[in-house]
Amino acid sequence: MVRPAHPSFPPGAARSEDRVTMGVSLPILALELPGQQYSCHACGDCCRDFTVQLRDEDIERLDRQGWASELGGAPWVEFRGSRFLRQRPDGACIFLQDDGLCRIHARHGLQHKPVACRSFPLSVMPTADGPQQGLNFACRSVQRNLGAPLGTHLPDLRRIAEDAPETIGQARVVALLPGRPGSPLELRALAGVLDQWMGRDGLPIATRIDGLAWIAQALRHAKLASVKDDRFLELITTIIATLEGELEADPVVPATERQERMLRQAIFMRTEDPRLDRMKSDGFLRTAWRQWRRQRAFLKGSGTVPELRGFASGVRFQTAELIPNPLHDAAEGHDEPIDDLVSRWVRARLRGARTWGAGYYGFSAVEGLSALCVDVASAAYLARVHAAGRDASADRVMLADMAAAVARIDRTAGRAPWLATSGERLRLSYLALDDGLRRTCALHACGVEWT
């Protein structure tokens, strides 16, 4: 997937949103995620299968370091007007050493690496309340909650802001719904109450995710033109207060065949792994043909799951679907670590400005919340694929399976341009109908009994 040098908006979103002036001297808001820790442990995961976009100053720095003569060619490749770090045939960065360390870092120091590389998994996103720290769960140390408290990384965040001043220069007014601008109070209230819901003790993870999907669907179809600021805060607070009872009174039913197809299509979009060198050498037609075959396989949902980098090959859809949904399994008390991982991931997305606005393609809050629900449903499905590849006789998802799936999904969140298209928005709109978000999040709760 593409790791951009800085947050960006799709053209359509940029035109539809107003700007809010923000002084660059505003303090960076630390991510409020109790108990979450992170320090780099040099595993090298972030140097594999990431297509790193380079800024002009990155190119100048690489040229000064003289890598072209040492490597026998430029360490970057140009594609559609942008330049990216070159990768090896196995998807690893050309600068990744056998010990998992970066050759640029080892020879010249951290500050001489490309901006995107020295920032990950931390991020800074402009919001109306100020620049907000974010965190990406494609990082193994973040998933495992290893390292120093997040508050100790404020110097790193200031460095990110210096490297990419656009992250603190201005914010855009984010829509609550398409065509209905949201105020800072409304967006802050929505993120806050959703985070409180996800942090509820005693509620199974499956129930909390079901609640997120229920709210996304309800707000999608609500008439909010005159429900503003304090009235919206009162509305969303009331919804959260009564949500558990609403879910009990309206239990989710199995997904329709079309809803399942839409989810698999969403998974295809979230797992596309463009390899620029290969795309340039293969040409447009061969690349398009390969993508079409992968897309058709996911849409069909039978036979062999298309190859996913980091996952075992040869897994059949039917084998993976025999395994219970890990959200349901964790809800039954079988795997508290999965509950913890998914809870931290979702709360980091909500609190870290990575669900809507600048952190998610300029999407409205309700569109972004719908996309987050689809991300969770996609990760739950992929975890079963990973489990089936790990052990063909597996009857449940383990933490390592869920972690691999979360990493695969979160690496593209807010970073893959093809997820900012009108087609993706239409998919989210469709899944918001007929309980589609709730049904896909609960897909195959107990596994499928194939006959």
ZAMARZA-629043 format. One record per residue (C-alpha): x, y negated, z; residue number from 0; residue in one letter. Coordinates in Angstrom, 3 decimals. Layout:
N
<<X, Y, Z>, NUM, "A">,
...
***
This chain:
451
<<0.000, 0.000, 0.000>, 0, "M">,
<<1.022, -3.615, -0.395>, 1, "V">,
<<2.474, -5.404, 2.597>, 2, "R">,
<<2.099, -9.068, 1.583>, 3, "P">,
<<4.563, -11.717, 2.637>, 4, "A">,
<<1.782, -13.747, 4.275>, 5, "H">,
<<-2.021, -13.608, 4.733>, 6, "P">,
<<-3.984, -14.533, 1.652>, 7, "S">,
<<-7.560, -14.959, 0.448>, 8, "F">,
<<-9.108, -13.577, -2.707>, 9, "P">,
<<-9.921, -16.443, -5.095>, 10, "P">,
<<-13.680, -16.189, -4.622>, 11, "G">,
<<-13.441, -16.298, -0.853>, 12, "A">,
<<-11.088, -19.267, -0.901>, 13, "A">,
<<-13.500, -21.316, -2.973>, 14, "R">,
<<-16.467, -20.558, -0.737>, 15, "S">,
<<-14.906, -21.583, 2.591>, 16, "E">,
<<-14.105, -24.998, 4.073>, 17, "D">,
<<-10.816, -25.889, 5.665>, 18, "R">,
<<-10.278, -26.838, 9.288>, 19, "V">,
<<-7.165, -28.888, 9.928>, 20, "T">,
<<-4.870, -27.405, 12.549>, 21, "M">,
<<-1.664, -28.839, 13.917>, 22, "G">,
<<1.359, -26.576, 13.663>, 23, "V">,
<<2.190, -27.312, 17.311>, 24, "S">,
<<-0.729, -25.244, 18.616>, 25, "L">,
<<0.411, -22.345, 20.834>, 26, "P">,
<<0.086, -18.843, 19.452>, 27, "I">,
<<-2.706, -16.919, 21.151>, 28, "L">,
<<-1.474, -13.624, 22.585>, 29, "A">,
<<-3.498, -10.512, 21.786>, 30, "L">,
<<-5.610, -9.714, 24.846>, 31, "E">,
<<-5.484, -5.936, 24.850>, 32, "L">,
<<-4.951, -4.707, 28.418>, 33, "P">,
<<-2.381, -1.965, 28.701>, 34, "G">,
<<-1.220, -2.107, 25.085>, 35, "Q">,
<<2.552, -1.990, 24.649>, 36, "Q">,
<<4.974, -2.031, 21.753>, 37, "Y">,
<<8.691, -1.948, 21.061>, 38, "S">,
<<10.426, -0.782, 17.906>, 39, "C">,
<<11.909, 2.721, 18.265>, 40, "H">,
<<13.460, 2.831, 14.775>, 41, "A">,
<<11.334, 5.746, 13.550>, 42, "C">,
<<11.472, 4.371, 9.990>, 43, "G">,
<<7.777, 4.980, 9.291>, 44, "D">,
<<7.216, 1.362, 8.266>, 45, "C">,
<<10.007, 1.723, 5.683>, 46, "C">,
<<8.166, 4.498, 3.859>, 47, "R">,
<<5.199, 4.128, 1.508>, 48, "D">,
<<4.875, 0.380, 2.049>, 49, "F">,
<<5.125, -1.802, -1.036>, 50, "T">,
<<6.725, -4.928, 0.426>, 51, "V">,
<<5.983, -8.207, -1.318>, 52, "Q">,
<<8.873, -10.664, -1.299>, 53, "L">,
<<8.874, -14.424, -0.902>, 54, "R">,
<<11.150, -16.664, -2.973>, 55, "D">,
<<13.477, -17.141, -0.002>, 56, "E">,
<<13.669, -13.342, 0.405>, 57, "D">,
<<14.863, -13.026, -3.194>, 58, "I">,
<<17.467, -15.753, -2.702>, 59, "E">,
<<18.721, -14.078, 0.471>, 60, "R">,
<<18.994, -10.650, -1.180>, 61, "L">,
<<20.868, -12.190, -4.104>, 62, "D">,
<<23.353, -13.865, -1.751>, 63, "R">,
<<23.941, -10.549, 0.009>, 64, "Q">,
<<25.158, -9.049, -3.265>, 65, "G">,
<<23.019, -5.913, -3.320>, 66, "W">,
<<22.592, -5.831, -7.090>, 67, "A">,
<<26.225, -4.912, -7.713>, 68, "S">,
<<26.278, -2.375, -4.872>, 69, "E">,
<<23.014, -0.684, -5.885>, 70, "L">,
<<23.578, -0.899, -9.617>, 71, "G">,
<<20.545, -3.109, -10.151>, 72, "G">,
<<18.247, -5.598, -8.486>, 73, "A">,
<<16.813, -4.352, -5.156>, 74, "P">,
<<13.394, -5.588, -6.194>, 75, "W">,
<<10.901, -4.924, -8.967>, 76, "V">,
<<8.595, -7.462, -10.605>, 77, "E">,
<<4.954, -6.578, -11.157>, 78, "F">,
<<2.183, -8.890, -12.383>, 79, "R">,
<<4.056, -12.035, -11.454>, 80, "G">,
<<5.111, -10.947, -7.947>, 81, "S">,
<<8.267, -9.239, -6.737>, 82, "R">,
<<8.496, -6.277, -4.388>, 83, "F">,
<<11.234, -4.274, -2.681>, 84, "L">,
<<12.331, -1.352, -4.799>, 85, "R">,
<<11.488, 2.131, -3.543>, 86, "Q">,
<<13.087, 5.528, -3.968>, 87, "R">,
<<11.190, 8.321, -5.732>, 88, "P">,
<<10.010, 9.648, -2.342>, 89, "D">,
<<8.436, 6.286, -1.478>, 90, "G">,
<<11.104, 5.173, 0.998>, 91, "A">,
<<12.567, 1.683, 0.838>, 92, "C">,
<<15.828, 1.521, -1.054>, 93, "I">,
<<17.484, 0.129, 2.094>, 94, "F">,
<<16.332, 2.878, 4.497>, 95, "L">,
<<19.274, 4.821, 5.945>, 96, "Q">,
<<19.257, 8.463, 7.031>, 97, "D">,
<<19.203, 7.384, 10.693>, 98, "D">,
<<15.924, 5.519, 10.178>, 99, "G">,
<<17.559, 2.101, 10.315>, 100, "L">,
<<17.587, -0.647, 7.701>, 101, "C">,
<<20.815, -1.204, 5.801>, 102, "R">,
<<20.175, -4.952, 5.612>, 103, "I">,
<<19.580, -5.096, 9.359>, 104, "H">,
<<22.668, -3.026, 10.116>, 105, "A">,
<<24.941, -5.143, 7.938>, 106, "R">,
<<23.526, -8.655, 8.227>, 107, "H">,
<<21.118, -8.698, 11.202>, 108, "G">,
<<17.365, -8.957, 11.715>, 109, "L">,
<<16.983, -12.510, 10.421>, 110, "Q">,
<<18.382, -11.535, 7.024>, 111, "H">,
<<15.664, -8.963, 6.296>, 112, "K">,
<<12.605, -9.899, 4.193>, 113, "P">,
<<9.971, -11.811, 6.153>, 114, "V">,
<<7.356, -9.037, 5.917>, 115, "A">,
<<9.829, -6.449, 7.208>, 116, "C">,
<<10.947, -8.363, 10.264>, 117, "R">,
<<7.354, -9.192, 11.206>, 118, "S">,
<<5.674, -5.763, 11.113>, 119, "F">,
<<3.707, -4.510, 13.054>, 120, "P">,
<<3.114, -7.948, 14.572>, 121, "L">,
<<1.213, -10.622, 12.694>, 122, "S">,
<<-0.026, -14.157, 13.175>, 123, "V">,
<<-3.339, -15.206, 11.654>, 124, "M">,
<<-4.808, -18.722, 11.535>, 125, "P">,
<<-8.133, -19.065, 13.349>, 126, "T">,
<<-10.215, -22.062, 14.405>, 127, "A">,
<<-9.056, -21.486, 17.996>, 128, "D">,
<<-5.391, -21.437, 17.004>, 129, "G">,
<<-2.858, -18.982, 15.563>, 130, "P">,
<<-3.741, -15.477, 16.785>, 131, "Q">,
<<-1.402, -12.548, 17.364>, 132, "Q">,
<<-2.373, -9.336, 15.593>, 133, "G">,
<<-1.116, -5.757, 15.726>, 134, "L">,
<<-1.060, -3.009, 13.102>, 135, "N">,
<<-1.674, 0.607, 14.126>, 136, "F">,
<<0.292, 2.036, 11.215>, 137, "A">,
<<3.231, 1.749, 13.639>, 138, "C">,
<<3.962, 4.937, 15.581>, 139, "R">,
<<5.094, 3.055, 18.705>, 140, "S">,
<<1.871, 1.020, 18.712>, 141, "V">,
<<-0.197, 4.194, 18.418>, 142, "Q">,
<<1.701, 5.893, 21.231>, 143, "R">,
<<1.608, 2.734, 23.353>, 144, "N">,
<<5.367, 2.748, 23.841>, 145, "L">,
<<7.511, -0.216, 24.778>, 146, "G">,
<<7.140, -3.656, 26.301>, 147, "A">,
<<3.884, -5.496, 27.081>, 148, "P">,
<<2.541, -7.511, 24.160>, 149, "L">,
<<3.070, -10.786, 26.008>, 150, "G">,
<<6.835, -10.314, 25.830>, 151, "T">,
<<6.729, -10.644, 22.040>, 152, "H">,
<<5.810, -14.330, 21.953>, 153, "L">,
<<9.355, -15.262, 20.806>, 154, "P">,
<<8.894, -12.838, 17.891>, 155, "D">,
<<5.578, -14.490, 17.052>, 156, "L">,
<<7.167, -17.932, 17.037>, 157, "R">,
<<9.787, -16.604, 14.646>, 158, "R">,
<<7.040, -15.232, 12.383>, 159, "I">,
<<5.370, -18.652, 12.423>, 160, "A">,
<<8.661, -20.309, 11.491>, 161, "E">,
<<9.246, -17.817, 8.686>, 162, "D">,
<<5.688, -18.188, 7.348>, 163, "A">,
<<4.381, -21.617, 8.446>, 164, "P">,
<<1.151, -21.093, 6.520>, 165, "E">,
<<0.059, -18.698, 9.284>, 166, "T">,
<<-0.345, -21.622, 11.699>, 167, "I">,
<<-0.913, -24.526, 9.329>, 168, "G">,
<<-4.661, -24.335, 8.869>, 169, "Q">,
<<-7.702, -22.160, 9.340>, 170, "A">,
<<-10.723, -21.704, 7.137>, 171, "R">,
<<-14.303, -21.806, 8.266>, 172, "V">,
<<-15.365, -18.154, 8.315>, 173, "V">,
<<-18.913, -17.216, 7.361>, 174, "A">,
<<-20.989, -15.318, 9.891>, 175, "L">,
<<-22.977, -13.873, 6.991>, 176, "L">,
<<-22.401, -14.524, 3.291>, 177, "P">,
<<-23.660, -18.062, 2.739>, 178, "G">,
<<-24.101, -18.764, 6.462>, 179, "R">,
<<-20.989, -20.456, 7.977>, 180, "P">,
<<-20.028, -19.373, 11.468>, 181, "G">,
<<-18.918, -21.792, 14.156>, 182, "S">,
<<-15.837, -21.099, 16.304>, 183, "P">,
<<-18.183, -20.524, 19.262>, 184, "L">,
<<-20.214, -17.919, 17.370>, 185, "E">,
<<-17.181, -16.032, 16.075>, 186, "L">,
<<-15.489, -16.116, 19.465>, 187, "R">,
<<-18.679, -14.868, 21.132>, 188, "A">,
<<-19.162, -12.074, 18.603>, 189, "L">,
<<-15.584, -10.810, 18.935>, 190, "A">,
<<-15.777, -11.077, 22.714>, 191, "G">,
<<-19.000, -9.144, 23.244>, 192, "V">,
<<-17.977, -6.465, 20.737>, 193, "L">,
<<-14.667, -6.076, 22.554>, 194, "D">,
<<-16.502, -5.783, 25.874>, 195, "Q">,
<<-18.729, -3.097, 24.361>, 196, "W">,
<<-15.699, -1.152, 23.130>, 197, "M">,
<<-14.114, -1.447, 26.576>, 198, "G">,
<<-17.132, -0.078, 28.451>, 199, "R">,
<<-16.169, 2.621, 30.938>, 200, "D">,
<<-18.307, 5.727, 30.994>, 201, "G">,
<<-19.578, 5.428, 27.426>, 202, "L">,
<<-18.314, 8.074, 24.982>, 203, "P">,
<<-16.300, 6.770, 22.040>, 204, "I">,
<<-18.904, 8.120, 19.615>, 205, "A">,
<<-21.574, 5.998, 21.329>, 206, "T">,
<<-19.417, 2.879, 21.270>, 207, "R">,
<<-18.664, 3.279, 17.559>, 208, "I">,
<<-22.340, 3.989, 16.906>, 209, "D">,
<<-23.123, 0.724, 18.680>, 210, "G">,
<<-20.725, -1.243, 16.471>, 211, "L">,
<<-22.378, 0.207, 13.388>, 212, "A">,
<<-25.859, -0.543, 14.770>, 213, "W">,
<<-24.911, -4.189, 15.374>, 214, "I">,
<<-23.341, -4.548, 11.918>, 215, "A">,
<<-26.521, -3.250, 10.311>, 216, "Q">,
<<-28.811, -5.375, 12.485>, 217, "A">,
<<-26.896, -8.615, 11.873>, 218, "L">,
<<-26.648, -7.874, 8.166>, 219, "R">,
<<-30.415, -8.160, 7.837>, 220, "H">,
<<-31.079, -10.741, 10.550>, 221, "A">,
<<-32.436, -14.218, 9.786>, 222, "K">,
<<-29.771, -16.394, 11.391>, 223, "L">,
<<-30.160, -19.685, 9.534>, 224, "A">,
<<-31.575, -21.434, 12.605>, 225, "S">,
<<-29.990, -19.211, 15.267>, 226, "V">,
<<-26.803, -21.121, 15.966>, 227, "K">,
<<-24.165, -21.540, 18.664>, 228, "D">,
<<-25.783, -21.106, 22.111>, 229, "D">,
<<-28.836, -19.408, 20.613>, 230, "R">,
<<-26.602, -16.965, 18.732>, 231, "F">,
<<-24.609, -16.326, 21.902>, 232, "L">,
<<-27.863, -15.561, 23.727>, 233, "E">,
<<-28.942, -13.239, 20.899>, 234, "L">,
<<-25.737, -11.213, 20.737>, 235, "I">,
<<-25.513, -10.998, 24.539>, 236, "T">,
<<-29.067, -9.652, 24.683>, 237, "T">,
<<-28.306, -7.114, 21.958>, 238, "I">,
<<-25.294, -5.791, 23.867>, 239, "I">,
<<-27.265, -5.626, 27.130>, 240, "A">,
<<-29.949, -3.435, 25.551>, 241, "T">,
<<-27.818, -1.582, 23.005>, 242, "L">,
<<-27.336, 1.657, 24.919>, 243, "E">,
<<-31.082, 2.056, 25.247>, 244, "G">,
<<-31.612, 1.229, 21.567>, 245, "E">,
<<-29.186, 3.959, 20.538>, 246, "L">,
<<-30.881, 6.514, 22.773>, 247, "E">,
<<-34.281, 5.597, 21.349>, 248, "A">,
<<-33.049, 5.735, 17.759>, 249, "D">,
<<-30.664, 8.713, 17.459>, 250, "P">,
<<-28.613, 8.898, 14.309>, 251, "V">,
<<-29.583, 11.529, 11.740>, 252, "V">,
<<-27.352, 13.290, 9.183>, 253, "P">,
<<-26.037, 11.237, 6.276>, 254, "A">,
<<-27.586, 11.581, 2.851>, 255, "T">,
<<-25.579, 13.101, 0.030>, 256, "E">,
<<-25.169, 9.671, -1.544>, 257, "R">,
<<-23.953, 8.139, 1.723>, 258, "Q">,
<<-21.355, 10.904, 1.989>, 259, "E">,
<<-20.211, 10.162, -1.562>, 260, "R">,
<<-19.947, 6.466, -0.750>, 261, "M">,
<<-17.773, 7.243, 2.266>, 262, "L">,
<<-15.454, 9.477, 0.245>, 263, "R">,
<<-15.224, 6.714, -2.362>, 264, "Q">,
<<-14.272, 4.284, 0.414>, 265, "A">,
<<-11.592, 6.737, 1.575>, 266, "I">,
<<-10.165, 6.869, -1.949>, 267, "F">,
<<-9.941, 3.068, -2.011>, 268, "M">,
<<-8.232, 3.006, 1.388>, 269, "R">,
<<-5.668, 5.674, 0.551>, 270, "T">,
<<-4.523, 4.469, -2.867>, 271, "E">,
<<-0.736, 4.280, -2.802>, 272, "D">,
<<0.531, 2.294, -5.808>, 273, "P">,
<<4.130, 3.059, -6.717>, 274, "R">,
<<5.204, 0.118, -8.839>, 275, "L">,
<<8.238, 1.761, -10.456>, 276, "D">,
<<6.133, 4.732, -11.510>, 277, "R">,
<<3.271, 2.523, -12.689>, 278, "M">,
<<5.629, 0.518, -14.885>, 279, "K">,
<<7.290, 3.614, -16.335>, 280, "S">,
<<4.018, 5.511, -16.878>, 281, "D">,
<<2.183, 2.589, -18.412>, 282, "G">,
<<-1.378, 1.417, -17.924>, 283, "F">,
<<-3.236, 4.304, -19.567>, 284, "L">,
<<-1.459, 7.107, -17.719>, 285, "R">,
<<-1.753, 5.258, -14.404>, 286, "T">,
<<-5.459, 4.585, -14.961>, 287, "A">,
<<-6.050, 8.235, -15.906>, 288, "W">,
<<-4.340, 9.460, -12.725>, 289, "R">,
<<-6.366, 7.073, -10.558>, 290, "Q">,
<<-9.582, 8.084, -12.306>, 291, "W">,
<<-8.937, 11.769, -11.583>, 292, "R">,
<<-8.301, 11.039, -7.891>, 293, "R">,
<<-11.411, 8.912, -7.710>, 294, "Q">,
<<-13.551, 11.614, -9.320>, 295, "R">,
<<-12.209, 14.242, -6.926>, 296, "A">,
<<-13.177, 12.173, -3.881>, 297, "F">,
<<-16.551, 11.357, -5.390>, 298, "L">,
<<-17.265, 15.032, -6.068>, 299, "K">,
<<-16.102, 16.149, -2.623>, 300, "G">,
<<-15.384, 19.752, -3.560>, 301, "S">,
<<-12.254, 21.622, -4.483>, 302, "G">,
<<-8.848, 20.327, -3.411>, 303, "T">,
<<-8.362, 16.976, -1.696>, 304, "V">,
<<-6.085, 14.784, -3.867>, 305, "P">,
<<-2.535, 14.524, -2.569>, 306, "E">,
<<-2.093, 12.051, 0.281>, 307, "L">,
<<1.449, 11.056, 1.170>, 308, "R">,
<<2.280, 12.324, 4.653>, 309, "G">,
<<-0.499, 14.942, 4.544>, 310, "F">,
<<-0.136, 18.597, 3.579>, 311, "A">,
<<-1.188, 19.343, 0.011>, 312, "S">,
<<-3.710, 21.946, -1.097>, 313, "G">,
<<-6.370, 21.237, 1.556>, 314, "V">,
<<-9.902, 21.869, 0.357>, 315, "R">,
<<-12.730, 19.492, 1.193>, 316, "F">,
<<-14.867, 22.361, 2.481>, 317, "Q">,
<<-12.118, 23.537, 4.850>, 318, "T">,
<<-11.697, 20.076, 6.357>, 319, "A">,
<<-15.442, 19.630, 6.795>, 320, "E">,
<<-15.694, 22.798, 8.883>, 321, "L">,
<<-13.880, 20.887, 11.643>, 322, "I">,
<<-16.061, 18.761, 13.972>, 323, "P">,
<<-15.930, 14.979, 13.757>, 324, "N">,
<<-13.153, 13.969, 16.200>, 325, "P">,
<<-15.213, 11.049, 17.543>, 326, "L">,
<<-17.915, 13.507, 18.603>, 327, "H">,
<<-15.313, 15.940, 19.938>, 328, "D">,
<<-13.691, 13.206, 22.036>, 329, "A">,
<<-17.130, 12.136, 23.242>, 330, "A">,
<<-17.642, 15.638, 24.601>, 331, "E">,
<<-14.587, 15.093, 26.805>, 332, "G">,
<<-12.356, 17.396, 24.791>, 333, "H">,
<<-9.746, 14.793, 23.913>, 334, "D">,
<<-9.417, 11.620, 25.956>, 335, "E">,
<<-6.218, 10.571, 24.097>, 336, "P">,
<<-8.237, 10.320, 20.856>, 337, "I">,
<<-10.793, 8.183, 22.682>, 338, "D">,
<<-7.968, 5.951, 23.929>, 339, "D">,
<<-6.302, 5.637, 20.508>, 340, "L">,
<<-9.493, 4.737, 18.644>, 341, "V">,
<<-10.572, 2.320, 21.380>, 342, "S">,
<<-7.245, 0.465, 21.330>, 343, "R">,
<<-7.222, 0.365, 17.527>, 344, "W">,
<<-10.737, -1.062, 17.192>, 345, "V">,
<<-10.228, -3.571, 20.003>, 346, "R">,
<<-6.945, -4.726, 18.459>, 347, "A">,
<<-8.726, -5.313, 15.157>, 348, "R">,
<<-11.481, -7.306, 16.899>, 349, "L">,
<<-9.232, -9.328, 19.198>, 350, "R">,
<<-6.329, -9.745, 16.786>, 351, "G">,
<<-8.186, -11.620, 14.012>, 352, "A">,
<<-7.967, -8.629, 11.672>, 353, "R">,
<<-11.691, -7.957, 11.222>, 354, "T">,
<<-12.860, -11.024, 9.302>, 355, "W">,
<<-11.576, -14.337, 7.991>, 356, "G">,
<<-7.881, -14.753, 7.178>, 357, "A">,
<<-7.033, -11.331, 8.568>, 358, "G">,
<<-9.485, -9.508, 6.306>, 359, "Y">,
<<-9.700, -11.019, 2.812>, 360, "Y">,
<<-11.784, -13.997, 3.937>, 361, "G">,
<<-14.761, -11.703, 4.573>, 362, "F">,
<<-17.688, -12.933, 6.627>, 363, "S">,
<<-17.892, -11.623, 10.184>, 364, "A">,
<<-20.682, -9.160, 9.417>, 365, "V">,
<<-18.991, -7.897, 6.236>, 366, "E">,
<<-15.742, -7.442, 8.162>, 367, "G">,
<<-17.486, -5.610, 10.989>, 368, "L">,
<<-19.098, -3.299, 8.428>, 369, "S">,
<<-15.672, -2.660, 6.887>, 370, "A">,
<<-14.259, -1.844, 10.327>, 371, "L">,
<<-16.997, 0.763, 10.825>, 372, "C">,
<<-16.171, 2.277, 7.428>, 373, "V">,
<<-12.485, 2.304, 8.399>, 374, "D">,
<<-13.296, 4.274, 11.554>, 375, "V">,
<<-15.495, 6.711, 9.611>, 376, "A">,
<<-12.722, 7.119, 7.020>, 377, "S">,
<<-10.126, 7.815, 9.700>, 378, "A">,
<<-12.380, 10.413, 11.344>, 379, "A">,
<<-12.746, 12.201, 7.996>, 380, "Y">,
<<-9.030, 12.011, 7.151>, 381, "L">,
<<-8.124, 13.361, 10.589>, 382, "A">,
<<-9.959, 16.570, 9.668>, 383, "R">,
<<-8.069, 16.744, 6.378>, 384, "V">,
<<-4.800, 16.379, 8.294>, 385, "H">,
<<-5.844, 19.039, 10.815>, 386, "A">,
<<-6.743, 21.503, 8.049>, 387, "A">,
<<-3.352, 20.891, 6.443>, 388, "G">,
<<-1.571, 21.438, 9.737>, 389, "R">,
<<-3.382, 24.717, 10.383>, 390, "D">,
<<-5.786, 26.319, 7.921>, 391, "A">,
<<-7.642, 27.899, 10.848>, 392, "S">,
<<-7.850, 24.694, 12.918>, 393, "A">,
<<-11.199, 24.275, 14.650>, 394, "D">,
<<-10.654, 20.765, 16.039>, 395, "R">,
<<-8.669, 17.596, 15.480>, 396, "V">,
<<-5.613, 16.973, 17.652>, 397, "M">,
<<-4.210, 13.579, 18.629>, 398, "L">,
<<-1.456, 13.821, 15.992>, 399, "A">,
<<-4.102, 14.316, 13.299>, 400, "D">,
<<-6.094, 11.280, 14.407>, 401, "M">,
<<-2.940, 9.187, 14.682>, 402, "A">,
<<-1.920, 10.063, 11.124>, 403, "A">,
<<-5.387, 9.126, 9.877>, 404, "A">,
<<-5.511, 5.830, 11.782>, 405, "V">,
<<-2.084, 4.917, 10.424>, 406, "A">,
<<-3.162, 5.707, 6.890>, 407, "R">,
<<-6.296, 3.550, 7.159>, 408, "I">,
<<-4.913, 0.614, 9.138>, 409, "D">,
<<-1.938, 0.154, 6.837>, 410, "R">,
<<-4.270, -1.087, 4.090>, 411, "T">,
<<-6.618, -3.147, 6.291>, 412, "A">,
<<-6.372, -6.748, 5.152>, 413, "G">,
<<-3.399, -5.964, 2.910>, 414, "R">,
<<-4.755, -4.147, -0.161>, 415, "A">,
<<-6.154, -6.570, -2.786>, 416, "P">,
<<-8.462, -3.916, -4.252>, 417, "W">,
<<-10.421, -3.875, -0.973>, 418, "L">,
<<-11.313, -7.547, -1.500>, 419, "A">,
<<-13.334, -6.912, -4.647>, 420, "T">,
<<-17.042, -7.357, -5.290>, 421, "S">,
<<-17.289, -3.564, -5.636>, 422, "G">,
<<-16.125, -3.073, -2.052>, 423, "E">,
<<-18.600, -5.682, -0.839>, 424, "R">,
<<-21.406, -3.885, -2.681>, 425, "L">,
<<-20.371, -0.595, -1.080>, 426, "R">,
<<-20.539, -2.181, 2.372>, 427, "L">,
<<-23.951, -3.669, 1.555>, 428, "S">,
<<-25.269, -0.281, 0.496>, 429, "Y">,
<<-23.953, 1.482, 3.594>, 430, "L">,
<<-25.647, -1.135, 5.781>, 431, "A">,
<<-28.983, 0.167, 4.454>, 432, "L">,
<<-30.875, 3.178, 5.807>, 433, "D">,
<<-28.543, 3.574, 8.809>, 434, "D">,
<<-25.656, 4.298, 6.431>, 435, "G">,
<<-22.907, 2.908, 8.666>, 436, "L">,
<<-24.151, 4.853, 11.674>, 437, "R">,
<<-24.612, 8.036, 9.663>, 438, "R">,
<<-21.140, 7.983, 8.122>, 439, "T">,
<<-19.459, 7.265, 11.462>, 440, "C">,
<<-21.237, 10.338, 12.875>, 441, "A">,
<<-20.638, 12.449, 9.757>, 442, "L">,
<<-20.438, 16.204, 10.425>, 443, "H">,
<<-20.458, 15.779, 14.198>, 444, "A">,
<<-20.221, 19.526, 14.747>, 445, "C">,
<<-18.673, 20.443, 11.423>, 446, "G">,
<<-20.384, 21.839, 8.346>, 447, "V">,
<<-21.496, 25.458, 8.249>, 448, "E">,
<<-20.783, 26.352, 4.619>, 449, "W">,
<<-22.571, 29.378, 3.253>, 450, "T">,
***
